[in-house]
Amino acid sequence: MKPIAVFQHTEVGAPGTVVPILQSLGQAVRVIRIVDGEPVPESAEGFCGLVFMGGYMGVHDGLPWIARELALIRDADARGLPVAGHCLGSQLVALALGGSVARHTAPEIGWQPLQTGSGALARDWWGEFAGGEVQTFQWHGDTFQPPPGALQIARSDHCSNQAFALRDRHLMLQSHLEMTPALVSLSLERNGEQLRRQFAAGNPAVSDPSDVLGDLDARTARMRTVLARLYARWVRGCA
């Protein structure tokens, strides 16, 4: 069985629940730690799918590994392999396959609701979570325009382009459904000043700092259940 490659770009951008979810679905997983200087593979041939996690950097920052990951995404697409992206990862997937990425009107940070689609495609991906609202964790200043042919399966009030499926196998998720209590706490430890500054400035897309660490076990457990449903659909492309 070929593994799914999961790309970690920063310490805060760890895979969280992604690896145990994929393993629970019967998949082998290899984490490629860009954060530790591990090189980007030259080809996707050795994998059955690719997952790209988040990071503080932007897709236009000119880091050498970004260009290599964009090329790897295009290689996977050409081979018919499924690709998924979270936050920065979603932007990499979008850019690699013909979309674009730019600064959003304002950062979106903290606990925010997603409105999931109710059509046939959305039901196929979200299952019982389609046509409703799911809470997710956000931390991004950029947003992506999806590639041609991508179909929207979720939006939010403060950033419309939240979740898209492409070619019946690729998944782009702007938010961080993968978060664990430890990763939420680490995000606040490393980047909490941005949240507090944006909240003080009246940004409506930012959580109250006093609420961000509340009820973490229950909140992240709900997100894991939602993300497991999405990946149960996504791994069909790994067969």
C-alpha positions as CSV (number, residue, x, y, z in Angstrom):
1,M,0.0,0.0,0.0
2,K,1.4,3.4,-1.0
3,P,1.2,6.0,1.8
4,I,-0.5,9.3,1.9
5,A,2.1,12.1,2.2
6,V,1.2,14.8,4.7
7,F,3.3,18.0,4.5
8,Q,4.0,19.9,7.7
9,H,5.3,23.5,7.1
10,T,5.5,24.9,10.7
11,E,5.4,23.7,14.3
12,V,2.0,25.3,14.8
13,G,0.8,23.9,11.5
14,A,1.2,20.3,12.7
15,P,-1.2,17.7,11.2
16,G,-3.3,17.5,14.3
17,T,-6.1,15.0,13.8
18,V,-5.3,14.4,10.1
19,V,-2.9,11.5,10.7
20,P,-5.0,9.5,13.1
21,I,-8.1,10.1,11.0
22,L,-6.4,8.8,7.9
23,Q,-5.0,5.8,9.8
24,S,-8.4,5.0,11.2
25,L,-9.6,4.9,7.5
26,G,-7.0,2.2,6.8
27,Q,-4.4,4.4,5.2
28,A,-0.7,4.4,5.6
29,V,0.7,7.9,6.3
30,R,4.1,9.5,5.9
31,V,4.6,13.0,7.4
32,I,7.1,15.1,5.4
33,R,8.5,17.7,7.7
34,I,9.3,20.7,5.6
35,V,9.6,22.5,9.0
36,D,12.7,20.4,9.8
37,G,14.2,20.8,6.3
38,E,13.0,17.6,4.8
39,P,13.0,17.9,1.0
40,V,9.8,17.9,-1.2
41,P,9.7,14.7,-3.2
42,E,10.3,15.2,-6.9
43,S,7.4,13.0,-7.9
44,A,4.0,11.9,-6.5
45,E,4.5,8.4,-7.9
46,G,5.3,6.9,-4.5
47,F,2.1,8.1,-2.8
48,C,-1.6,7.4,-3.2
49,G,-2.6,11.0,-2.1
50,L,-1.1,14.3,-0.8
51,V,-2.3,16.5,2.1
52,F,-0.8,20.0,2.7
53,M,-1.1,21.6,6.1
54,G,-1.0,25.3,7.1
55,G,1.7,27.8,7.9
56,Y,2.4,31.5,8.6
57,M,4.0,32.0,5.2
58,G,2.2,32.9,2.0
59,V,2.2,31.1,-1.3
60,H,3.9,34.1,-3.0
61,D,6.8,34.3,-0.5
62,G,9.3,32.8,-2.8
63,L,10.5,30.0,-0.5
64,P,12.2,27.3,-2.6
65,W,10.0,24.5,-1.2
66,I,6.8,26.3,-2.2
67,A,7.6,26.1,-5.9
68,R,8.5,22.4,-5.4
69,E,5.2,21.7,-3.7
70,L,3.2,23.5,-6.4
71,A,5.0,21.3,-9.0
72,L,4.2,18.2,-6.9
73,I,0.5,19.1,-6.7
74,R,0.4,19.4,-10.5
75,D,2.2,16.1,-10.8
76,A,-0.3,14.4,-8.5
77,D,-3.2,15.9,-10.4
78,A,-1.8,14.6,-13.7
79,R,-1.6,11.1,-12.2
80,G,-5.2,11.2,-11.0
81,L,-4.2,11.2,-7.3
82,P,-6.3,13.1,-4.7
83,V,-4.8,16.2,-3.1
84,A,-6.2,18.0,0.0
85,G,-5.1,21.3,1.6
86,H,-5.8,23.0,4.9
87,C,-5.4,26.8,5.1
88,L,-2.0,27.6,3.4
89,G,-2.4,24.1,2.0
90,S,-5.7,25.0,0.3
91,Q,-4.1,28.0,-1.2
92,L,-1.2,26.0,-2.6
93,V,-3.7,23.5,-4.2
94,A,-5.7,26.4,-5.6
95,L,-2.7,28.2,-7.0
96,A,-1.1,25.0,-8.4
97,L,-4.3,24.0,-10.3
98,G,-5.2,27.3,-11.9
99,G,-6.7,29.5,-9.1
100,S,-5.2,32.5,-7.4
101,V,-4.4,33.7,-3.9
102,A,-4.5,37.2,-2.5
103,R,-4.7,39.2,0.7
104,H,-8.2,39.0,2.3
105,T,-10.1,42.1,3.4
106,A,-9.2,41.3,7.0
107,P,-7.8,38.3,9.0
108,E,-10.2,35.6,10.1
109,I,-9.1,34.2,13.5
110,G,-10.6,31.9,16.1
111,W,-13.9,30.0,16.3
112,Q,-16.2,30.7,13.4
113,P,-19.2,28.9,11.8
114,L,-19.1,27.4,8.4
115,Q,-22.3,27.2,6.3
116,T,-22.2,23.8,4.5
117,G,-23.9,23.4,1.2
118,S,-27.0,21.4,0.8
119,G,-26.7,20.1,-2.8
120,A,-25.9,16.6,-3.9
121,L,-22.1,17.3,-4.1
122,A,-22.1,18.8,-0.6
123,R,-24.1,15.9,0.8
124,D,-21.6,13.5,-0.7
125,W,-18.7,15.2,1.1
126,W,-20.3,16.4,4.4
127,G,-22.8,13.6,4.9
128,E,-25.0,14.4,7.9
129,F,-23.3,17.8,8.3
130,A,-24.5,19.1,4.9
131,G,-27.0,21.9,4.8
132,G,-26.2,23.2,8.2
133,E,-23.6,25.0,10.3
134,V,-20.3,23.5,11.7
135,Q,-17.9,25.3,13.9
136,T,-14.3,25.5,12.8
137,F,-11.1,27.2,13.9
138,Q,-9.7,29.9,11.6
139,W,-6.3,31.7,11.4
140,H,-5.6,33.2,8.0
141,G,-5.0,36.6,6.3
142,D,-5.1,35.4,2.7
143,T,-7.9,33.9,0.7
144,F,-7.9,31.9,-2.5
145,Q,-10.0,32.0,-5.7
146,P,-10.6,28.4,-6.7
147,P,-9.4,26.8,-9.9
148,P,-11.7,26.5,-12.9
149,G,-14.2,23.7,-12.4
150,A,-14.0,23.7,-8.6
151,L,-17.3,23.4,-6.8
152,Q,-18.1,25.1,-3.5
153,I,-19.2,23.0,-0.6
154,A,-19.0,25.5,2.3
155,R,-18.8,29.3,2.9
156,S,-18.7,31.6,5.9
157,D,-19.9,35.1,6.6
158,H,-16.5,36.7,6.8
159,C,-14.7,34.7,4.0
160,S,-16.9,33.2,1.3
161,N,-14.3,30.8,-0.2
162,Q,-14.0,28.2,2.5
163,A,-14.3,24.7,1.0
164,F,-14.2,23.4,-2.5
165,A,-14.0,20.1,-4.3
166,L,-12.3,19.7,-7.7
167,R,-12.4,16.9,-10.2
168,D,-14.3,14.7,-7.7
169,R,-11.1,14.1,-5.7
170,H,-9.3,17.2,-4.6
171,L,-10.4,19.0,-1.4
172,M,-9.5,22.6,-0.4
173,L,-10.3,23.7,3.2
174,Q,-9.5,27.3,4.2
175,S,-10.0,26.6,7.9
176,H,-8.4,24.4,10.5
177,L,-10.7,21.5,11.2
178,E,-7.7,19.5,12.2
179,M,-6.9,21.4,15.4
180,T,-6.4,19.6,18.8
181,P,-6.5,21.4,22.2
182,A,-2.7,21.5,22.2
183,L,-2.5,23.1,18.8
184,V,-5.2,25.7,19.7
185,S,-3.2,26.6,22.8
186,L,0.1,26.7,20.9
187,S,-1.5,29.1,18.3
188,L,-2.5,31.4,21.1
189,E,0.9,31.2,22.7
190,R,2.8,32.0,19.5
191,N,0.3,34.4,17.7
192,G,-2.2,35.5,20.3
193,E,-1.1,39.2,20.0
194,Q,-2.5,39.3,16.5
195,L,-5.8,38.0,17.7
196,R,-6.0,40.5,20.6
197,R,-5.0,43.4,18.3
198,Q,-7.6,42.5,15.7
199,F,-10.3,42.0,18.3
200,A,-9.5,45.4,19.9
201,A,-9.7,47.0,16.4
202,G,-13.3,45.7,16.0
203,N,-12.6,43.0,13.4
204,P,-15.9,41.0,13.4
205,A,-14.1,38.0,12.0
206,V,-12.1,37.5,15.2
207,S,-13.1,35.6,18.3
208,D,-13.2,37.2,21.7
209,P,-9.8,36.3,23.2
210,S,-11.4,35.3,26.4
211,D,-13.4,32.6,24.6
212,V,-10.7,31.0,22.4
213,L,-9.4,28.5,24.9
214,G,-12.9,27.6,26.3
215,D,-14.3,24.1,26.0
216,L,-11.4,22.9,23.8
217,D,-12.0,19.2,24.3
218,A,-15.6,19.3,23.1
219,R,-15.0,21.8,20.3
220,T,-12.0,20.0,18.8
221,A,-13.8,16.6,19.2
222,R,-16.7,17.9,17.1
223,M,-14.3,19.1,14.4
224,R,-12.5,15.8,14.3
225,T,-15.9,14.1,13.7
226,V,-16.6,16.5,10.8
227,L,-13.1,16.2,9.3
228,A,-13.3,12.4,9.5
229,R,-16.5,12.5,7.4
230,L,-14.7,14.7,4.8
231,Y,-11.6,12.4,4.7
232,A,-13.8,9.3,4.4
233,R,-15.0,10.7,1.1
234,W,-11.6,12.0,0.1
235,V,-9.8,8.6,0.5
236,R,-12.0,7.0,-2.1
237,G,-9.6,8.6,-4.6
238,C,-6.6,6.7,-3.0
239,A,-7.9,3.3,-4.1
